[in-house]
Amino acid sequence: MDRVLLTNEMWAQIEPLCCGKPGDAGQTGRDTRLFLEAVLWIARTRARWCDLPSRYGLWNSVFKQFRRLVKTVFWQYIQCTLRLRSRS
């Protein structure tokens, strides 16, 4: 599958900030990059979650994971960290 939204350089900055990677306590995410690609696809297209292409997985599972993370500071943490890194 072509990765069209996150370049390898972008992913290299984001990956260390994500939870669920090997070595983290608890459950390991199946494919965090694919999940972020799905969220970016929704944001870019402004489509409904149920219109998420199947290559990203089951839309309801992706949506539930997104909603869980909305209740945390995950998105703000990613955004702030990337802003700080871009300034240096």
Legacy VTK file of the C-alpha trace (Angstrom):
# vtk DataFile Version 3.0
C-alpha trace
ASCII
DATASET POLYDATA
POINTS 88 float
0.000 0.000 0.000
1.291 3.439 -0.860
1.655 5.787 2.077
0.450 9.072 0.675
-0.217 11.183 3.742
2.717 10.529 6.056
6.162 10.650 4.539
8.891 8.503 6.074
10.442 11.665 7.510
7.171 12.695 9.147
6.655 9.195 10.526
10.195 9.158 11.936
9.260 12.214 14.033
5.849 10.926 15.106
6.589 7.257 15.806
8.542 7.789 19.061
5.620 9.840 20.416
3.052 7.086 19.869
2.037 4.587 22.490
1.502 0.924 21.669
4.852 0.304 20.033
7.058 -2.671 20.890
8.711 -2.090 24.252
5.800 -0.098 25.702
3.868 -1.514 28.613
0.421 -2.846 27.782
-1.012 -3.773 24.420
0.994 -3.121 21.272
-0.825 -1.387 18.433
-1.210 -3.393 15.244
-0.168 -0.616 12.892
-0.031 2.847 14.406
1.089 4.430 11.165
-1.907 2.969 9.328
-4.201 4.270 12.079
-2.750 7.782 11.746
-3.050 7.535 7.969
-6.750 6.730 8.429
-7.293 9.713 10.735
-5.476 11.994 8.300
-7.564 10.617 5.434
-10.754 11.480 7.325
-9.444 14.962 8.163
-8.291 15.614 4.595
-11.433 14.363 2.844
-13.945 15.399 5.525
-15.694 12.123 4.800
-17.869 10.270 7.281
-16.135 7.550 9.287
-18.288 4.896 7.640
-16.798 5.961 4.272
-13.246 5.148 5.389
-11.636 2.905 2.730
-11.271 -0.708 3.836
-7.475 -0.574 3.359
-7.374 1.301 6.692
-9.273 -1.412 8.530
-12.784 -1.563 9.914
-14.062 1.990 10.100
-15.758 1.459 13.454
-12.577 0.081 15.036
-10.549 3.023 13.747
-13.216 5.441 14.984
-13.303 3.837 18.449
-9.521 4.091 18.748
-9.686 7.720 17.606
-12.373 8.503 20.212
-10.309 6.860 22.977
-7.361 9.066 22.070
-9.528 12.206 21.870
-10.293 11.725 25.569
-6.560 11.885 26.323
-4.000 14.574 25.515
-2.473 12.452 22.718
-3.360 14.742 19.795
-2.279 17.892 21.643
0.976 16.185 22.660
1.753 15.195 19.059
0.915 18.648 17.752
2.933 20.538 20.375
5.943 18.254 20.065
6.025 18.526 16.285
5.719 22.330 16.499
8.639 22.518 18.906
10.768 20.245 16.716
10.021 22.286 13.595
11.292 25.443 15.321
14.701 23.929 16.112
LINES 1 89
88 0 1 2 3 4 5 6 7 8 9 10 11 12 13 14 15 16 17 18 19 20 21 22 23 24 25 26 27 28 29 30 31 32 33 34 35 36 37 38 39 40 41 42 43 44 45 46 47 48 49 50 51 52 53 54 55 56 57 58 59 60 61 62 63 64 65 66 67 68 69 70 71 72 73 74 75 76 77 78 79 80 81 82 83 84 85 86 87
